[in-house]
Structures are given as structure tokens and as C-alpha cells.
Amino acid sequence: MVRKLIVDIDDELEKEMSAHPEVDWVAVAIKAIRDCISRRERCKFYDTIVDRAIAQDRKQRSQERKRRSKSPTKKS
């Protein structure tokens, strides 16, 4: 199924685009949309990895604090 997308551009951008009639601006827009989606998916993937690493680090720090609080402290 094909969908239509209407994009409003200002006069300045239209003038710049008109200076390059050899460019298929529809193809440029489609590629930009695909690239954006791809970047967002990669970010989601890496965010998941980072979130897991942060959670693991917090867990380790919490366990370390608990161990320290249970161990007897030296008195001078």
C-alpha cells in the first residue's frame, strides 16, 4: 500500500531545491525518513544495552554498600 505525504516548505528552501532540478527530492525525502527510522531503532537498541549496564552497576554498588555496612569497622 502506498501512502501520500505532503510536506510544506518555505520559499527559500523551494528556491534552493529548484537550483538542483537533477535531484529526485521525493527519493531524498524517502531516504531521509528511512534513515531516521533506522537511527531511532539503533538508539533504542543501544539505549537498552546502556540501561541494562546502568542497572547492573547500580545493583553491584548497592550490594557493595550492604557488604560494607555489615562488616565491622576498625576503631582507632
Buried (B, 14 or more C-beta within 10 A) or exposed (E): EEEEEEEEEEEEEEEEEEEEEEEEEEEEEEEEEEEEEEEEEEEEEEEEEEEEEEEEEEEEEEEEEEEEEEEEEEEE
